[in-house]
Amino acid sequence: MNTQMKTIKNIGYILTFLGFLFFAGSIFTGSYKVTPEAYTNWINSKGIKSEYFIENTQKAIVDKEMSAWALSHEIIDQAKASNEFQKKQTEIDWNKIIHIKWNKTSKEYIFPLVKAAATGWFVDNTALWFFLTFGLAIIGGLMVFIPDYKLLGPAGIKNNGIFQHSATNRGIVGFVAAFFFVSFYVLLYFFPNYIVNPILAVDGISKSLSGNPASQWFLYGFMYCSVMTVFAVRMFIKYRHNKYQLIRTGVVLFFQIAFAFLLPEILVAFNQPWFDFKNAWPLNYSFFFDWNINGLISSGNLGIFMFVWGILLTVIIVPVMVYFYGKRWYCSWVCGCGGLAETLGDPYRQLSDKSLFSWKVERWLIHTVLAFATIMTLLTLYIYFAEIPSWKELFWGISVYDVQTLYGFLIGSIFSGVIGTGFYPILGNRVWCRFGCPLAAYMGLVQRFKSRFRITTNGGQCISCGNCSTYCEQGIDVRSYAQKGQNIVRSSCVGCGVCSAVCPRGVLKLENGPNTDASRTEVSDVTLGNDIDLLEMLKKND
């Protein structure tokens, strides 16, 4: 039986590898010749009115017969020249100027043109390519994990060589995986024109849900849900002895698929705003941006409800829920970032740094991001109510648009995506949640000082095996608390409960109790050896 299971597992590895190989190979296939018709449609769809820009880019198509790749560089050059040309005029009409930043160019201007210009065998056979990429990867992943139900033996957490495996202990396989993750996020955020073919592969699914062709964000959402689903199967098998983990994994998977992926697409199909009802500020840092506020308010009663819901979620629901249940209700049960970290990232949780230095960096960094998000939002609300254009310079030659763009680039893209997920195999699975998420910082302040949640410990039963500290994804030295019999009350704890699941003695327990500082942080007497008179203790208890 074990031989058969191992054979299935190895076939799964091969299929998964082929799926990734076809995915990467699809990037380099196809032709992207821009026709005058495609170019005209693109100009109209973008509302570009700069005659200087249109005249020069049209010459590039007619005279040079450029492909979309070559035209991408021409567009950037002409856009910059157009901006400089308009700025030299006596009166600047910002409605006629392109006014784009370098990091906005490929996402909002070049990508739609390249996608419209795609031709060739891949475009005509997207269903086959979907199977060869996503299909093989999903089937292969399931074939890798499902045999573990038999191979792992009786239910329970085991080491299984996790520290000896190249993929899970910063070996060559781990670094290759990190390179693949980082490369994908760089292309997704900054150069989606290079992943047009994978996006075309999910076009049919996007049209069936919302009626619109797929964008790079739909591709990301589909991949996000697919990866979480496959790795959730792994979680169900690995933690099948723990009811808390089974329910938690199922719930966070439901919220990601239903609330973050399907519901927003269905809303768009009914001409309503795309909206994720579980995404709260400041994680959803663009919620108070002028385009979002205006878009929601102009969408009728449902849009207004979405706007009010977003405010209530941030101001009332989040802190109240944290008071009663700690950060775990969101970070481990609802949040998509946490969901990916708990499924795809679970094999890497032991890589989280437990050093004192790391804890100091964590405290300073995550609260700095929260302060950055708060200042940006206050500036955004100020210019909105003062009716000041976002591009208008307010201080030191800096506009609010510049602040928003800087935050989006550094925090929204580089930190949360490229580093936060790309570095799973190197720094552990909660890099973003631990060091960068402003919502986690906001909830952490409530949890640390005004929450009923804590992890209680029974120090007398602790055998100092270290499983709890090893598998803590937030870098908390859980064992040191357990040895002292002290409740764990840390702002960074996301209540995943894995420390309790891997404890062989039942020392740790997730609880909600009285909200007093003394009851939450007190150190209990630890009954060890002959330190106490057991008969005397029994008399006192009587």
N, C-alpha and C positions, 0 to 999 in steps of 0.2 A: 504493500500500500504506500509506504513512504517513498519507494522508488518511483511510483507513478506520479505521486504528488510533486516530487522534485523535477520530474520530466515536464509536467505541466508548467511548473514555475519557470524553468529554463526557457521553454517555448514563449512564455509571457515576456521574459526579458528580451528575447529576439524580436518579437512583434513590437514591443515598446520602442526599442532602438530603431527599428525600421520606420515607425511612425515619426519619430523625431528627425530621422534622416530625410524622409520625404518632405517634412515641414521645412527644414532648413534648405533643402534643394529647390523647393518651389519658389524661394525668393529670387533665384537666379535664372528662372525660366520666363518665357513670354516675350512679346514685343509691345512697345509703348509708343507707337507713332501717333503724333498729334495731328488731327485733321483740322482744317479751318472751321468745320461745323462744331467739333468738340471744343475748340478754343472759344468760339463765339458764345456757346452755351455757358462756358465757364465764366467768361467776362460778365455775362448777364446775371448769373447766379450769385456772383460775388459783389455785384453792384459797383464795380470799379468804374469811375467816371474820369479818371485822369487821362486826358487826351495824350499827354506826353508819354505815359506808360503804355497805353494801348497801341499807339503808333509804332513805338520801337519794338514791342514784343511781337506785333503782327509781322513786322519785317523779318524777325527771327524765324517765324514759321514759313513764310512765303519764300524768302531768299535762301535760307539755310536748310530748310526741310529737317528741322530738328526732331529728335525723339523727345519723349517726355523727360527723360533723364537729363539730356543736355539742356532742354528748355528750362528745367528747374533752376539751373545756375543763371540762365539768362533772366529769368523772372526776378531772382534775388537782386541781380545787378541793376535791372531797370527799376525795380521798386525803390532801391536806395537812391538812384538818380532822380526818380520822380519826387521823392520826398525832399531832396535837396533843391530841385527845381521849384517846387511849390513854396518852400521856405524863403526863397529869394524874392518872391512876389511881394508887392506892397501890402496886399491884404490876403491873408491865408484863409482859404475856405476848407476847413477840415473835413467837410463832406465829400470833397473831390480829391482828397489826398488819401493814399493807401494807408499810411501811418501804421506800419507793422514792425514788430520787433523780430530779431533774428530767430528767436525760439518759437515765434508764432508762425513764421513763414511756411515751413514745411507742413505743419499740421493743418492750417486753415486755408492755405492758398495752393500749394503745390500738390498735396495729396489728392484732392478731388480731380485735378486735371490728369494726373497719372492714372488714377483709377478709371476715369472715363476713356483714356486712350489705350487701355489694356486690350490686346488682341492675342490670338494664338490658340494652341491646343488646350492649354490650361483653362482658359475662359470658356471654351466650349464643352468642357468635361469637369465642371466643378464638383458634381456629385461623386465622381470617381476619386478626385483628389481629396474630398472630404473623408472618404473611407480610408484612403491610403495614409492620411495624416492623423486626423483626430480619431477616426475609427480604429485604426491599428493600435494607437497609443492607449485608448480607453480599454479595448479588449485585452491588450497585453498587460496593462496595469492590474486589471481584475484577475487575470490568470496568475500574476505574480503573488497577489495577496491572499486570494481565497484558499489555496492549499495550506496556508499557515494554520488554518483551523485544525488540521490534522497534524501538521508537522510540529507545532508548538507544544503538543501534548496537553496535559490538564491545564485548566484556566489558571491564570496567575502571571505576575510580571517576572520576567527573567532577563538576565543580561544578554544572552545569546550573542556574545562577542561584539557588542556594539562599539566598544572602545578599540577593538582590533580591526574593525572594518574600514577600509579606505574611504568609503562614502560617508561615514558618520563620525569620523574622528580626524577631520582635516587632512585626509590623504589626497592622492592625486585625483581619485574619482570625485571627491568632494569639491576640489578646486575646479574641475571640469564642469560640474553641475553649477557652481557659482558663476562661472564664466558664461554659461548658457543663459542662466537667469538674468544676469546683468545685461547681456547683449540684447535679450528680448525686450527688457524694460527701456533701454536706451532707444531702440527702434520704435517701440510703442509710443513713448512720450515725445520724442523729438524728430523721428524720421519715419513716419508711417508710410511714406511713399515707397519704402523699400520692402514692406510686407503686404503689398496689394494683393498678391495671389492668395495667401492665407485668409485675408479678409473676404475675397471673392468666394472662397470655399464655404463660408457661412452666410452668404447672401440670401440663399433660399430660406434659411431659418429666420433671419431677420425680417424678410418680407412677409412670412407667414404670421409673425407675431405683431409687427407694427405697420406693415405695408411699406416700409422704407428699406432701401438698400443698406447693407451692413457698413458700419464705420469701424475704425480701429477700436473704439470703446465697446462696441457690440462684440467684436472678436474677443476682447479682453474679458468681458462679462461671461461669455460662453465658456472660454477656457477656464476661468475662475471657478465656475460652477462644476465643470467637468472634473477638474483636478480635485476639488473638495469632495465630490461624490466618490471618486475612486479611492482617495485616501481615507474617507470616512469608513469605507468597508474595512480598511486596515485597522482603524480605530475600534470598530465594533468587534473585530476578532481579537485584537490584542488586549482590550479591556473588558472582555465579555464577563469577567468575574465581578465587575463593579457596575452596579445599576446606575449610579450617579453619572459615570462617564458615558454610558450608553444613551441615556436620556439627553444629556448635555450635547453630545455630538449630533444626535438627531435633530434637536431644536435649532442649533446654530446653522445646520445645513438647510433646514426649512426656511429660516429667515433670509439666508443668502439667496436661495433659488426663487422663493416666492416674492419677497419684499424688495430685494436689491436687483433682481434680474427680470422676472416675468411681469410683475405688476407695473413697473415703470414703462415697459415696452407696450403693454396692453393700454395704458393711459395714452401713450402717443398714438396708438391706432384709433383712439376715439377723439383725436385732436385736443388732447389735454397735455399739460406740461409733464415732462419727464421728472419724476419725483420719487426719491427713496425715503419712505416714511420713518425708517429707523436711523437715518443718518443725522446726527445732531451737530450743531456748532460746538466747539471750533474744529472738530474733525471735518465737517462740511464747511470749510473756511469761506467758500464763495456764497454762502446762503444770504448774506447781507449786501452782496454786490448789487449795483444799480440794475444791471440787466436781469438779474434773478428776481429782485423785488418787483420791477416793472412787469416782467413776464408773468409772474404769479398773480399780481393784482389785476392785470388785464385779461386774465383767463376766466373771469366770472366767479361764481360762488365757490366752486371747487378749488380754484387757484387761491382765493382768499383763505379758505379753510387750510390749505397746505401751508400758507404763510403763517397763519396763527398757530397751527400745529407745530411748526418748526420752532417758534418762539417758546411755546409751552413746554415742548420737549426739552429744550435747553435750560430754561429758567426754573421750571417746577418739577417735571417728571424725573429728569436725571438725578438731581440732588435728593429728592424724596426716596427714590428707589435705592440710591446708594446708602442712604441712612438706614433703611430696613435690611437690605441684602448685600451691601458692599458693591464694589466694582464688578463682581462676578456676574451680576444680572446682565450687564452689557458686554463687558470684555470677553466673557467666556460663553455667553448664551445667545447673544444677538449680533454683535459686531462682525462684519465680513472680514476685516483685517485679523481679528482674533480667530475667526473660523478657519482662515487659511493657515494661520500659525499653528492651530491645534491639529490640523489634518496633515497638510503637506509638510509643515514644520515639525511635527512630532518626532521624527527620527533624529532631529538635531537639537532637541531641548537640553541635552546634557552639555552642550557647548557654551551655554550661557556663563559668562564670567562671574565668579562669586567673590572676587577680591574687594577689599575696602576701597581701593582706588576706583574701581568700576562703579561702586555705589555712589561715590562722590561725584563722578562725572555724570552719572544718571540724574542725580538731584539737580545739578546746575543746568544741564542741557535741556531736560524736559520742561523745566519751569521757564527757561529762556524762550523756548518755542511758544509756550503758552502766552508769555508777555508779548512776544512778537505778533501773535495772532490777535491778541486783544487790542494792541495799538493800531494794527492795520484795520481792524473792524471799526474802531472808534473814528478813525480818519475817514473811512468809507461812508459811515453814517453821517459824518459832518458834511462832507461834500454833497451827499445826496439831499439832505434837508436844506442845505444852503444853495442848492441848485448850481453847484460849481462843476464844470466838466472835469472828468477824472484825469484827463491828460494835462490839465492846467497846472503849472508849477506852483507849489505852495511854499516851499522852503528849500534853500540851498540848491535850487535848480532841480528839485525832485518833485514829482507829481505823485498823487495817490495811485495812479496807474502803474508807476514805476515800483511802488511799494508792493502792490498786489502781484505784479509780475515777478518781483524778486522772491516773494513768499511762495508763489506757485512753483517757481523753478527750484529753489533750494529745499523747501519743505514738502510741498505737494508732489514733486516729481523725484528729485534726487534722494531725499531722505526716506520718504514713505515707500517709494517704489524701488528705485535702483539699489539703494543700500538696505532698506527695510526688509525687502523680500529677496533681493539678489544675494544677500550675504547670509541667508539661512545656513548654508553648509559651512560657514566660516565662523560666524559670531553667535549662532543660535537662532531660534525661531521667533523670538520676541524683541528683536532689535528696535523696530519702530515703536512697538507698544511700550517698551521699557525706557527708551531714550528720547523719543521724538513726539509721540502722539499728544497733542494739547488737550484733547478730551480726557485721555487717561490721567493727565496731570490735574485737570479740573476735578475729576471724580476722586483722585487720590487724596486731594486736600480734604474733601468731605469724609472719605473713609478713615483717614488717619485720626481725625479729631471728633467727628460726630456721626459715627455709624455703629450699628448693633452687631456688625459682622466681625468675627475673629476666628482664628483656627486654634482650638484648644489642644493642649498637650498633656500627656500622662508620662511625666519624666521617669517614674518608677519602672515603666515597662520598656523604656528605650534601651536598645542594645548597641547604639552608636554604629549601626551598619552604614549609614551615610546615604542610603537610597533617596531619602527625601531631599537632601541638598543637591545630590547629583542630578536629579530629574526636575528641579525647580527651574522653570524657564525664565523666571524673573530675577535670577541671580541671588536669591535669598538663602542664607545659610540656615536652613530650617533645623538642622540637627542641633545647632547651638541653642535654639529655643527649646527644643524637645528635651535636651539633657537637663535643662534648668526647670522644666515644667512650666515654662512661661508661655502665655498666649501670644500668638503671632499677630501683631497689629502693625502692618506695614502699608504705606500708601501705594506701593508698587504691586502688592499682591492682587492677582486677578481672580483668585478663587477657583482655579482650574481643578483643584482637588487631586491632582496626580500625586502629590506628596503623600496624601492619605492612601491613595490606591496602591502605591508601591511599598508602603510600610508593612513589614511582615508581622508586626506586633500590635497593630491597631492603636498606635500612640496618638495619632493626629485625627482631629475631627472638625469639620466645618460647622460652625454654629452661629446663631444669632442670639444675643443676650442683652442684659441691661446696658444702657449707654452711659456708663460712668468710667472715668479714666482709671480708677482703681481696679474695677472689676475686669477691665479689658487688658491691662498691662501688668497685673500683679504676678509675682513669682510664687508658685506653689511649693510646699515642702515636698521634696523628693525622697521617697522611702527606699533606701538602698541598704543592703547588708544588715549589719548590726548597729547602724547609726541610731536606731530608736528602739524603744521597748514596745513590742507589738501588743502585749497584754495591757500596758498602760494606755496605749492608743485606743484599744477597744473599749476600755472603761470610759474614756473621755467621750467616745462616740455614743455610748449608751446614755 
